[in-house]
Amino acid sequence: MAYRTLTTLLHSEAQDTATLDAAIDLTRRLGAHLTVVLAGVNTVDPGLYYGGINTAMISSALNDADEATRNLSTALAKRMAAEDIPWDDASVVASTAGIGQALVERSRYSDLTVLPRPYGTGRSLIDVAVAEAALLDSAAPVLILPPDMDSVAPPKRVLLPWDEGAPALAAARAAIPFLAQAEEVVICVIDPSSYGPERSDPGGSLAMFLNRHGAKVRISVLPSVGERISDVILTEAKAQQADMIVMGGYGHSRTRQYILGGTTRRMLENSQVPLFMAH
């Protein structure tokens, strides 16, 4: 298994280009193909279509979105002229809420989607919608990059939080090309269950599975001692000098995470190293 097709997205000329630079860099390192989805944002709320909104406003918004994609395409062509990687682009026009699904439709045959961290300075609701859709609805794993990261080397030390759940296993499986080449993979088991199937050997079965793929694995069992799980993960990542975290995303419903907060959302808000996530 290898990553042969990577996908990323641009939705504004004013958007920072660090993630595009990083996607180009990673594509080159992996000998892969890069697809860049160019999204024009239709700023008219679809619900207003049925509320008597002036058709001229609808037409103007669509024209603006079309022009935005053309401008993005021109800028991208100039940016890629000096690059030595195979690439293509795909233009879409959608509402703010629909851009995520537009990305999903165009990344169905991608091996990895590369996106910026959706929360923080300069980020918008579009970035949040795109990250959630890519993670929850796409068959491909997602690599979330912290702000201003413009290059991505295959990781040397990886932290893999493990809770025996399906999302965590999906992330571990999808990350095998990275894990097999890392100098060390630390499986981090926080507050292991006393009643689960792995109670006598937390993380042991996963370690054996990854080891057969060539990964050099170590298990770290930690108590949360009342701290948020996300804080324990981030502290352990720093202690282990991890340059990537591989983890499942949205083990609970996204509505619950939005209202109450949750590990996935807090990691998306605070991680300073790349997050490799799957659902």
C-alpha positions as CSV (number, residue, x, y, z in Angstrom):
1,M,0.0,0.0,0.0
2,A,1.2,3.5,-0.8
3,Y,-0.2,7.0,-1.2
4,R,-0.4,7.6,-4.9
5,T,-3.0,10.3,-5.1
6,L,-3.2,13.3,-2.7
7,T,-6.0,15.9,-2.7
8,T,-6.1,19.4,-1.2
9,L,-8.5,22.4,-1.5
10,L,-8.3,26.1,-2.1
11,H,-11.3,28.4,-1.6
12,S,-9.8,31.9,-1.6
13,E,-6.9,33.7,-3.2
14,A,-6.4,35.4,0.2
15,Q,-6.2,32.1,1.9
16,D,-2.7,31.2,3.1
17,T,-0.8,28.9,0.8
18,A,1.2,27.0,3.3
19,T,-1.0,23.9,3.1
20,L,-0.7,23.9,-0.7
21,D,3.1,24.2,-0.4
22,A,3.1,21.3,2.1
23,A,0.9,19.2,-0.1
24,I,3.2,19.8,-3.1
25,D,6.2,18.9,-0.9
26,L,4.6,15.7,0.4
27,T,3.5,14.7,-3.1
28,R,7.0,15.0,-4.3
29,R,8.5,13.0,-1.4
30,L,5.9,10.2,-2.0
31,G,6.2,10.2,-5.8
32,A,2.5,10.8,-6.0
33,H,-0.1,12.8,-8.0
34,L,-1.7,15.9,-6.5
35,T,-5.3,17.0,-7.2
36,V,-6.2,20.6,-6.1
37,V,-9.9,21.3,-5.7
38,L,-10.7,24.9,-6.4
39,A,-13.9,26.0,-4.7
40,G,-16.0,29.1,-5.5
41,V,-18.2,30.0,-2.6
42,N,-21.9,30.8,-3.5
43,T,-22.6,33.3,-0.7
44,V,-26.4,33.2,-1.1
45,D,-28.0,30.9,1.5
46,P,-29.9,28.1,-0.3
47,G,-32.8,28.6,2.0
48,L,-33.3,32.1,0.6
49,Y,-34.0,30.7,-2.8
50,Y,-37.5,29.9,-1.6
51,G,-38.0,33.2,0.3
52,G,-38.5,35.5,-2.7
53,I,-34.9,36.5,-3.1
54,N,-34.2,38.6,-6.2
55,T,-33.0,36.3,-9.0
56,A,-30.5,39.0,-9.9
57,M,-28.8,38.5,-6.5
58,I,-28.7,34.7,-7.1
59,S,-27.2,35.2,-10.6
60,S,-24.7,37.7,-9.3
61,A,-23.5,35.4,-6.5
62,L,-23.1,32.5,-8.9
63,N,-21.1,34.7,-11.3
64,D,-18.9,35.9,-8.5
65,A,-18.2,32.2,-7.5
66,D,-17.5,31.2,-11.0
67,E,-15.0,34.1,-11.4
68,A,-13.4,33.2,-8.1
69,T,-12.7,29.6,-9.4
70,R,-11.2,31.0,-12.6
71,N,-8.9,33.4,-10.7
72,L,-7.9,30.5,-8.4
73,S,-7.2,28.3,-11.5
74,T,-5.0,31.0,-13.1
75,A,-3.1,31.6,-9.8
76,L,-2.6,27.9,-9.3
77,A,-1.3,27.4,-12.9
78,K,1.3,30.1,-12.2
79,R,2.2,28.5,-8.9
80,M,2.6,25.0,-10.4
81,A,4.5,26.0,-13.5
82,A,7.9,25.5,-11.8
83,E,6.9,22.3,-10.0
84,D,8.0,18.8,-11.1
85,I,5.1,16.8,-9.8
86,P,2.1,15.5,-11.7
87,W,-1.1,17.4,-10.8
88,D,-4.5,18.5,-11.9
89,D,-7.3,20.7,-10.6
90,A,-11.0,20.5,-10.3
91,S,-13.3,23.6,-10.0
92,V,-16.5,23.5,-8.0
93,V,-19.1,26.1,-7.0
94,A,-21.1,25.5,-3.8
95,S,-22.5,27.1,-0.8
96,T,-20.4,27.4,2.4
97,A,-22.1,24.3,3.8
98,G,-21.8,22.4,0.5
99,I,-18.1,22.8,-0.2
100,G,-17.2,20.0,2.1
101,Q,-19.4,17.5,0.2
102,A,-18.0,18.9,-3.1
103,L,-14.5,18.0,-1.9
104,V,-15.6,14.6,-0.8
105,E,-17.1,13.8,-4.2
106,R,-13.8,14.8,-5.9
107,S,-11.5,12.9,-3.4
108,R,-13.3,9.6,-3.6
109,Y,-10.3,8.1,-5.4
110,S,-7.7,9.8,-3.4
111,D,-5.4,8.1,-0.9
112,L,-5.0,11.1,1.4
113,T,-6.6,14.5,1.8
114,V,-4.3,17.3,3.0
115,L,-6.1,20.2,4.8
116,P,-5.2,23.1,7.2
117,R,-6.2,23.0,10.8
118,P,-9.8,24.3,10.7
119,Y,-9.8,26.4,13.8
120,G,-7.7,29.5,14.7
121,T,-6.7,32.8,13.2
122,G,-7.6,33.2,9.5
123,R,-9.8,30.1,9.4
124,S,-13.5,30.2,8.7
125,L,-16.7,28.1,8.8
126,I,-15.7,26.8,5.3
127,D,-12.6,25.3,6.8
128,V,-14.6,23.6,9.6
129,A,-17.2,22.3,7.1
130,V,-14.5,21.0,4.8
131,A,-12.5,19.2,7.5
132,E,-15.6,17.6,9.0
133,A,-16.9,16.4,5.6
134,A,-13.5,15.0,4.6
135,L,-13.1,13.2,7.9
136,L,-16.7,11.8,8.3
137,D,-17.8,11.2,4.7
138,S,-14.7,10.5,2.7
139,A,-13.2,7.1,2.3
140,A,-9.7,8.6,2.4
141,P,-7.9,9.5,5.6
142,V,-7.1,13.2,6.3
143,L,-3.9,14.9,7.2
144,I,-4.5,18.1,9.1
145,L,-1.6,20.5,9.2
146,P,-0.9,23.2,11.9
147,P,-0.7,26.8,10.8
148,D,2.1,27.9,8.6
149,M,3.5,24.4,8.0
150,D,4.7,24.5,4.4
151,S,6.5,21.2,4.2
152,V,5.8,17.6,5.5
153,A,8.5,15.0,5.8
154,P,7.4,11.4,6.5
155,P,7.4,11.2,10.3
156,K,10.2,9.8,12.4
157,R,8.3,9.5,15.7
158,V,4.5,8.9,15.7
159,L,2.1,8.9,18.6
160,L,-1.0,6.7,18.1
161,P,-3.7,7.2,20.8
162,W,-5.6,3.9,21.1
163,D,-9.0,3.3,22.6
164,E,-9.9,0.0,20.8
165,G,-12.5,1.9,18.7
166,A,-13.2,1.6,15.0
167,P,-12.1,5.1,14.1
168,A,-8.7,4.6,15.9
169,L,-8.2,1.2,14.0
170,A,-9.2,2.9,10.7
171,A,-6.6,5.6,11.3
172,A,-3.9,3.0,12.2
173,R,-4.6,0.9,9.1
174,A,-4.6,3.9,6.8
175,A,-1.4,5.3,8.3
176,I,0.6,2.0,7.8
177,P,2.8,3.5,5.0
178,F,4.0,6.2,7.4
179,L,4.1,3.9,10.5
180,A,6.2,1.3,8.7
181,Q,8.9,3.8,7.9
182,A,8.9,5.7,11.2
183,E,11.8,5.2,13.6
184,E,9.3,4.6,16.4
185,V,5.5,4.3,16.9
186,V,4.2,4.9,20.4
187,I,0.8,3.4,21.0
188,C,-0.7,5.5,23.8
189,V,-3.4,3.8,25.9
190,I,-5.1,6.2,28.3
191,D,-7.2,4.8,31.1
192,P,-7.4,1.3,29.7
193,S,-10.7,-0.5,30.4
194,S,-10.7,-3.1,33.1
195,Y,-13.4,-5.0,31.3
196,G,-12.6,-4.8,27.6
197,P,-11.1,-7.5,25.4
198,E,-7.7,-6.0,25.8
199,R,-7.8,-5.6,29.5
200,S,-4.8,-8.0,30.1
201,D,-2.6,-6.5,27.4
202,P,-3.7,-2.9,26.4
203,G,-2.6,-2.1,22.9
204,G,-0.9,-5.5,22.4
205,S,-2.9,-6.8,19.5
206,L,-2.5,-3.5,17.6
207,A,1.2,-3.5,18.3
208,M,1.5,-7.0,16.9
209,F,-0.5,-6.1,13.8
210,L,1.6,-3.1,13.1
211,N,4.9,-4.9,13.8
212,R,4.0,-7.4,11.1
213,H,3.9,-4.5,8.7
214,G,7.4,-3.4,9.8
215,A,6.5,-0.8,12.3
216,K,8.8,-0.4,15.4
217,V,6.2,-0.2,18.1
218,R,6.3,0.6,21.8
219,I,3.2,0.8,24.2
220,S,2.7,3.6,26.7
221,V,-0.1,3.2,29.2
222,L,-1.2,6.4,30.9
223,P,-3.7,7.6,33.5
224,S,-5.7,10.7,32.7
225,V,-5.8,11.7,36.4
226,G,-8.7,14.0,35.7
227,E,-7.2,15.8,32.7
228,R,-8.9,16.0,29.3
229,I,-7.9,13.2,27.0
230,S,-6.8,15.7,24.4
231,D,-4.5,17.4,26.9
232,V,-3.0,14.0,27.9
233,I,-2.4,13.2,24.2
234,L,-0.8,16.6,23.5
235,T,1.4,16.4,26.5
236,E,2.5,12.9,25.6
237,A,3.2,13.9,22.0
238,K,5.5,16.6,23.3
239,A,7.2,14.3,25.7
240,Q,7.8,11.7,23.0
241,Q,8.9,14.3,20.5
242,A,6.3,13.0,18.1
243,D,6.2,14.7,14.7
244,M,2.8,13.2,13.8
245,I,-0.3,12.0,15.7
246,V,-2.4,9.2,14.2
247,M,-5.8,8.9,15.7
248,G,-9.5,8.2,15.0
249,G,-11.8,11.2,14.7
250,Y,-15.4,11.7,16.0
251,G,-15.9,8.6,18.0
252,H,-19.0,10.4,19.3
253,S,-21.5,12.4,17.2
254,R,-20.2,15.7,15.8
255,T,-23.3,17.4,17.3
256,R,-22.3,16.3,20.8
257,Q,-18.7,17.4,20.1
258,Y,-19.9,20.8,18.8
259,I,-22.1,21.5,21.8
260,L,-20.0,19.9,24.6
261,G,-16.6,19.9,23.1
262,G,-14.7,16.6,22.5
263,T,-11.3,15.1,22.0
264,T,-11.4,15.4,18.2
265,R,-12.4,19.1,18.2
266,R,-9.9,20.0,20.8
267,M,-7.1,18.2,18.9
268,L,-8.2,20.1,15.8
269,E,-8.0,23.3,17.7
270,N,-4.7,22.8,19.5
271,S,-2.3,20.3,17.9
272,Q,1.0,21.7,16.9
273,V,2.0,18.7,14.9
274,P,0.3,17.1,11.9
275,L,-2.8,15.0,12.7
276,F,-3.4,11.9,10.6
277,M,-7.1,11.1,11.1
278,A,-9.7,8.7,9.9
279,H,-13.2,7.8,11.0
